[in-house]
Amino acid sequence: MRTTHLLADLQARGLLPPAQAQAIANDEQARPMSLHQELRAALYLGITLLTGGLGTLLYQHLDDIGHGAVIGAMALLMLASFGYAWRHRLPFTWGQSTAASFVPDYALLLGCLLFLALETYVQAVFNVFGNRYGLATLLPAVLFLALAYRLDHRGVLAMGLTALGAWVGVSVAPLSVFTANALFTSRLGVAGVLLGLALTGAGLHAEFTRRKPHFAFTYISLGANVALLAATAVLFDYYPQPWLPKWVAVLLVLLMSAGLVWYARHAQSYLFLLMGTVYGYIALTYSFIQLLDFSNGEAGGLLVSFYFMLSTAGVILLFVRSKEFLRRV
């Protein structure tokens, strides 16, 4: 109906001849509707349900099936998925590959999920890695990152970076995951900041050297979140942090937030604008409250009230005019 009204309006203004209007209307009515996104969503949901259903089925009938059969079936399905994705690979390029079909991408994703499931299964049953948790997390990180670059898959890249983060965590503090407040009392905070900065730098390098520039979003979104979360956690830590003083954490959060806002304008990304604004607002609010003198309760409370009112209004105004702000000059 919208197209019909638009064509009628153009004809009424004398901007479109009747013959062309009729040709456009016929084309709109005969044009096939694309189901590309719906099919991709259905395939992604199917892979997720398949892996979840297989896990539940194996758990319920493990005694009847046996460990050997389970491992063999998972390994065969994993190799079949990897083989299909590799067989339909495109020539390597530093740009973004345009595949004729999305099925190989999801076959690769299924193979990676099965690899994780198989590794977890053999570790739980046979304890093949023992206490070498670093090796158990490094293997999928190396495999997934290599496959992501060769087969140009951003989802597998995210899985590889997640595994890399797990490897860094267990390498720095192997037992900290079992300790309460481990993020605040161990070197994990510093490791998280360094890892996040490294991933963010890798994303900027990919963006500006044009080597897999479409990977930049994954690198920067994951890296900046890791670094900023680790640095922000230091601000609200009641324990001393000799590895990362609070003033350094504040400065780091503010600098990275400003960098994210700049990159948001460069990439015209609302997500990076949101990240930079939220993290920067937290750091500014923390610094403001720390600098206040609350010996005079009424004056301090009044300043805090004015600060929150004005800052909230400023943030709302920024997001309301975000389209204008993100528009490149």
C-alpha positions as CSV (number, residue, x, y, z in Angstrom):
1,M,0.0,0.0,0.0
2,R,2.8,2.4,0.7
3,T,4.3,1.9,-2.7
4,T,1.0,2.4,-4.4
5,H,0.4,5.7,-2.5
6,L,3.9,6.8,-3.3
7,L,3.5,6.1,-7.0
8,A,0.1,7.9,-7.1
9,D,1.6,10.9,-5.3
10,L,4.5,11.1,-7.9
11,Q,2.0,10.8,-10.7
12,A,-0.1,13.5,-9.3
13,R,2.9,15.9,-9.1
14,G,3.7,15.1,-12.7
15,L,7.1,13.6,-11.8
16,L,6.4,10.0,-13.0
17,P,4.8,9.0,-16.3
18,P,1.9,6.5,-16.0
19,A,3.8,3.8,-18.0
20,Q,6.8,3.9,-15.6
21,A,4.5,3.9,-12.6
22,Q,2.7,0.8,-13.9
23,A,6.1,-0.9,-14.6
24,I,7.3,-0.2,-11.1
25,A,4.0,-1.4,-9.5
26,N,4.2,-4.6,-11.6
27,D,7.8,-5.2,-10.5
28,E,6.9,-4.7,-6.8
29,Q,4.1,-7.2,-7.0
30,A,6.2,-9.8,-8.9
31,R,9.4,-9.5,-7.0
32,P,10.2,-12.5,-4.8
33,M,10.5,-12.0,-1.1
34,S,13.9,-12.8,0.4
35,L,14.0,-15.3,3.3
36,H,17.8,-15.1,3.7
37,Q,17.8,-13.7,7.3
38,E,15.0,-16.0,8.4
39,L,16.8,-19.1,7.0
40,R,20.0,-18.0,8.7
41,A,18.2,-17.5,12.0
42,A,16.5,-20.9,11.7
43,L,19.8,-22.6,10.9
44,Y,21.5,-21.0,13.9
45,L,18.7,-22.0,16.2
46,G,18.8,-25.5,14.8
47,I,22.5,-25.9,15.5
48,T,22.0,-24.6,19.0
49,L,19.1,-26.9,19.7
50,L,21.0,-29.8,18.1
51,T,24.0,-29.4,20.4
52,G,21.8,-28.9,23.4
53,G,19.6,-31.9,22.6
54,L,22.5,-34.2,21.9
55,G,24.0,-33.2,25.3
56,T,20.8,-34.0,27.1
57,L,20.3,-37.3,25.2
58,L,23.8,-38.4,26.0
59,Y,23.5,-37.5,29.6
60,Q,20.2,-39.5,30.0
61,H,21.5,-42.6,28.1
62,L,25.2,-42.6,28.8
63,D,25.2,-46.0,30.6
64,D,23.5,-47.6,27.6
65,I,25.6,-46.0,24.9
66,G,29.1,-46.1,26.4
67,H,31.9,-43.6,26.4
68,G,33.6,-45.0,23.3
69,A,30.5,-44.7,21.2
70,V,29.8,-41.2,22.4
71,I,33.4,-40.0,21.7
72,G,33.4,-41.7,18.3
73,A,30.1,-40.2,17.2
74,M,31.1,-36.7,18.4
75,A,34.5,-36.9,16.7
76,L,33.0,-38.1,13.4
77,L,30.4,-35.4,13.4
78,M,33.0,-32.8,14.3
79,L,35.4,-34.0,11.5
80,A,32.5,-34.0,9.0
81,S,31.6,-30.4,9.9
82,F,35.2,-29.2,9.6
83,G,35.6,-31.2,6.4
84,Y,32.5,-29.7,4.8
85,A,33.6,-26.1,5.8
86,W,37.1,-26.7,4.5
87,R,36.0,-28.2,1.2
88,H,33.9,-25.2,0.5
89,R,36.5,-22.7,1.5
90,L,37.3,-19.6,-0.6
91,P,40.7,-18.3,-1.6
92,F,42.3,-16.5,1.3
93,T,42.0,-12.7,1.3
94,W,42.6,-10.0,3.8
95,G,39.2,-8.5,2.8
96,Q,35.8,-9.9,3.6
97,S,34.9,-13.1,1.7
98,T,31.6,-13.3,-0.1
99,A,30.5,-16.9,0.0
100,A,27.8,-18.3,-2.3
101,S,26.1,-20.1,0.6
102,F,26.0,-19.6,4.3
103,V,25.9,-23.4,5.0
104,P,29.7,-23.8,5.3
105,D,29.8,-21.0,7.9
106,Y,27.3,-22.9,10.1
107,A,29.1,-26.2,9.5
108,L,32.3,-24.6,10.8
109,L,30.4,-23.2,13.8
110,L,28.9,-26.6,14.6
111,G,32.4,-28.2,14.3
112,C,33.8,-25.7,16.8
113,L,31.0,-26.3,19.3
114,L,31.5,-30.1,18.9
115,F,35.2,-29.7,19.5
116,L,34.5,-27.9,22.8
117,A,32.0,-30.5,23.8
118,L,34.4,-33.3,22.9
119,E,37.3,-31.7,24.8
120,T,35.1,-31.2,27.8
121,Y,33.8,-34.7,27.7
122,V,37.2,-36.5,27.5
123,Q,38.5,-34.2,30.3
124,A,35.5,-35.0,32.6
125,V,35.7,-38.7,31.9
126,F,39.4,-39.5,31.4
127,N,41.0,-36.4,32.9
128,V,43.4,-36.2,29.9
129,F,44.7,-32.7,30.7
130,G,44.9,-33.3,34.5
131,N,45.5,-29.9,36.2
132,R,46.9,-28.4,33.0
133,Y,44.0,-26.1,32.5
134,G,46.1,-23.7,30.4
135,L,46.6,-26.3,27.8
136,A,42.9,-27.2,27.7
137,T,42.0,-23.5,27.0
138,L,45.0,-22.8,24.7
139,L,44.1,-25.6,22.2
140,P,40.7,-24.2,21.2
141,A,42.1,-20.7,21.2
142,V,44.8,-21.5,18.7
143,L,42.5,-23.7,16.6
144,F,39.6,-21.3,16.5
145,L,41.7,-18.2,15.7
146,A,43.4,-20.1,12.8
147,L,40.1,-21.2,11.4
148,A,38.6,-17.8,11.8
149,Y,41.3,-16.1,9.7
150,R,41.5,-18.8,7.1
151,L,37.8,-19.3,6.7
152,D,36.8,-15.7,7.5
153,H,34.3,-16.3,10.3
154,R,33.7,-13.6,12.9
155,G,31.7,-16.0,15.2
156,V,34.6,-18.4,15.4
157,L,36.9,-15.4,16.0
158,A,34.8,-14.4,19.0
159,M,35.0,-18.0,20.3
160,G,38.8,-18.0,19.8
161,L,39.2,-14.7,21.7
162,T,37.0,-16.0,24.5
163,A,39.2,-19.1,24.8
164,L,42.3,-16.9,24.7
165,G,40.9,-14.9,27.6
166,A,40.3,-18.1,29.6
167,W,43.8,-19.2,28.9
168,V,45.2,-15.9,30.2
169,G,43.0,-16.2,33.3
170,V,44.1,-19.7,34.3
171,S,47.7,-19.0,33.4
172,V,47.9,-15.9,35.6
173,A,45.9,-17.4,38.6
174,P,45.0,-21.0,38.1
175,L,43.1,-21.3,41.3
176,S,41.5,-17.9,41.5
177,V,38.3,-19.0,39.8
178,F,37.5,-21.0,42.9
179,T,38.3,-18.1,45.3
180,A,35.7,-15.5,46.4
181,N,36.4,-12.0,45.2
182,A,39.2,-13.4,43.0
183,L,38.9,-10.5,40.5
184,F,39.7,-8.0,43.2
185,T,42.4,-9.8,45.2
186,S,44.5,-11.3,42.5
187,R,46.4,-10.2,39.4
188,L,43.5,-11.0,37.2
189,G,42.5,-7.4,37.1
190,V,45.8,-6.4,35.6
191,A,45.8,-9.3,33.2
192,G,42.3,-8.4,32.1
193,V,43.4,-4.8,31.4
194,L,46.5,-5.9,29.5
195,L,44.5,-8.5,27.5
196,G,41.8,-6.0,26.7
197,L,44.3,-3.3,25.5
198,A,46.0,-5.9,23.3
199,L,42.7,-7.0,21.7
200,T,41.7,-3.4,21.2
201,G,45.0,-2.6,19.6
202,A,44.7,-5.7,17.3
203,G,41.3,-4.4,16.2
204,L,42.6,-0.9,15.4
205,H,45.5,-2.5,13.5
206,A,43.0,-4.6,11.5
207,E,40.9,-1.5,10.8
208,F,43.6,0.9,9.7
209,T,45.9,-1.6,7.9
210,R,42.8,-3.1,6.1
211,R,43.8,-6.6,7.1
212,K,40.5,-8.3,8.0
213,P,39.0,-4.9,8.8
214,H,35.6,-6.5,9.4
215,F,37.2,-8.3,12.4
216,A,37.8,-4.9,14.1
217,F,34.4,-4.8,15.6
218,T,34.8,-8.1,17.3
219,Y,38.3,-7.3,18.6
220,I,37.4,-3.8,19.9
221,S,34.1,-4.7,21.4
222,L,35.5,-7.6,23.3
223,G,38.8,-6.0,24.2
224,A,37.4,-2.7,25.3
225,N,34.8,-4.4,27.5
226,V,37.4,-6.7,29.1
227,A,39.8,-3.8,29.8
228,L,37.1,-1.4,31.0
229,L,35.3,-4.0,33.2
230,A,38.6,-4.9,34.9
231,A,39.6,-1.3,35.4
232,T,36.2,-0.3,36.7
233,A,36.2,-3.3,39.1
234,V,39.4,-1.8,40.7
235,L,37.5,1.4,41.5
236,F,35.1,-0.4,43.8
237,D,37.7,-2.7,45.4
238,Y,38.0,-2.4,49.1
239,Y,41.4,-4.2,49.1
240,P,44.7,-2.5,48.1
241,Q,45.7,-3.0,44.5
242,P,49.5,-2.5,44.2
243,W,49.4,-3.8,40.6
244,L,46.8,-1.1,39.5
245,P,46.3,2.0,41.6
246,K,42.9,3.5,41.5
247,W,44.0,6.8,40.0
248,V,45.6,4.9,37.2
249,A,42.4,2.9,36.7
250,V,40.3,6.2,36.6
251,L,42.7,7.7,34.0
252,L,42.6,4.5,32.0
253,V,38.8,4.3,31.9
254,L,38.5,8.0,30.9
255,L,41.1,7.6,28.1
256,M,39.6,4.5,26.8
257,S,36.1,5.9,27.0
258,A,37.2,9.0,25.0
259,G,38.8,6.7,22.5
260,L,35.6,4.7,22.1
261,V,33.6,7.8,21.5
262,W,36.1,8.9,18.9
263,Y,36.0,5.5,17.2
264,A,32.2,5.5,17.4
265,R,32.2,8.6,15.2
266,H,34.8,7.0,12.9
267,A,32.8,3.8,12.5
268,Q,29.4,5.4,13.0
269,S,28.7,2.8,15.7
270,Y,26.0,3.4,18.3
271,L,27.4,0.5,20.4
272,F,30.8,2.1,20.9
273,L,29.2,5.4,21.7
274,L,27.1,3.7,24.4
275,M,30.2,1.9,25.8
276,G,32.3,5.0,25.9
277,T,29.5,7.1,27.5
278,V,28.6,4.5,30.2
279,Y,32.1,3.7,31.3
280,G,33.2,7.3,31.2
281,Y,30.2,8.3,33.2
282,I,31.0,5.7,35.9
283,A,34.6,6.9,36.2
284,L,33.6,10.6,36.3
285,T,30.9,9.9,38.9
286,Y,33.4,7.9,41.0
287,S,36.0,10.7,40.8
288,F,33.4,13.4,41.6
289,I,32.2,11.6,44.7
290,Q,35.7,10.8,45.9
291,L,36.7,14.5,45.7
292,L,33.6,15.8,47.6
293,D,33.9,16.7,51.2
294,F,30.9,15.2,53.1
295,S,31.7,16.7,56.4
296,N,28.9,19.2,55.7
297,G,26.1,16.7,54.9
298,E,23.7,19.1,53.4
299,A,26.1,20.8,51.0
300,G,27.6,17.5,49.8
301,G,24.1,16.0,49.3
302,L,23.0,19.0,47.3
303,L,26.0,18.9,45.1
304,V,25.5,15.2,44.4
305,S,21.8,15.9,43.5
306,F,22.7,18.7,41.1
307,Y,25.5,16.5,39.6
308,F,23.2,13.6,38.9
309,M,20.4,15.9,37.5
310,L,22.8,17.7,35.1
311,S,24.8,14.7,34.1
312,T,21.7,12.6,33.4
313,A,20.3,15.4,31.3
314,G,23.5,15.7,29.4
315,V,23.7,11.9,28.7
316,I,20.0,11.9,27.6
317,L,20.7,14.8,25.2
318,L,23.7,13.0,23.8
319,F,21.7,9.9,23.0
320,V,18.8,11.9,21.6
321,R,21.2,13.6,19.2
322,S,23.3,10.6,18.7
323,K,22.6,10.5,14.9
324,E,23.9,14.0,14.5
325,F,26.9,13.3,16.7
326,L,27.9,10.1,14.8
327,R,27.6,11.8,11.5
328,R,31.0,12.1,9.9
329,V,32.2,15.6,9.2
